[in-house]
Amino acid sequence: MDLLENYKKAWDNQPEEVSKFSELEIYKLAHSRSSSIVKWIFIIGILEFVILNSMYFFVDMDEAYAEYKKIGLENFIHYSQILAYVIIFYFLGMFYLNYKKISTSDSTRVLMKKIIKTRKTVRNYVIFNLSYMALIMFIVMAAEINLKFEDLNTKQILLIVLLTLVLTLVILGGLWLFYQLLYGILLRKLNRNYKEIAKLDRIN
């Protein structure tokens, strides 16, 4: 059992005259934990970005871009990656701003709003990454089919679509589990803090 739970139980069983003091202590602890969690969300987002982009050092990108050029997607991949980086930096900036705002919140209601905003930001970040991956895979598939359309029959086209769909679902499923491991645990802890702070706000 963690420290916040111990404070909460002790507070529930204490005399009424000291409840306000303990209520403040519980709020301070929940506030500190929420700030720490959001800080880790920001740090993990930075590490994820650095680690994933460092993979370019181990992958032959010239060969990959040559393949994109062959199917007519060189410009699309180039500009879509630039757009993706802009959006990712936006989310990282939001993670940082959420951390700073939660760190300086001095009201239970403001803190609750910031926690809700942080959860939404993380959720949208995950949705964006999964959607971008799915979009790229299906556009590459469509370009490949278009390039070889005259050499493919209907069954072959359906088979390519089916295999791409299965592969996409497997990759997205793996990424979803990856994000659950990275952010899911932190968000569950943040949600627990939110519930405790909401109880304090209702009492007040």
Secondary structure, 3 states (H helix, E strand, C coil): CCHHHHHHHHHHCCCHHHHHHHHHHHHHHHHHHHHHHHHHHHHHHHHHHHHHHHHHHCCCHHHHHHHHHHCCCHHHHHHHHHHHHHHHHHHHHHHHHHHHHHHCCCCHHHHHHHHHHHHHHHHHHHHHHHHHHHHHHHHHHHHHHHHCHHHCCHHHHHHHHHHHHHHHHHHHHHHHHHHHHHHHHHHHHHHHHHHHHHHHHHHC
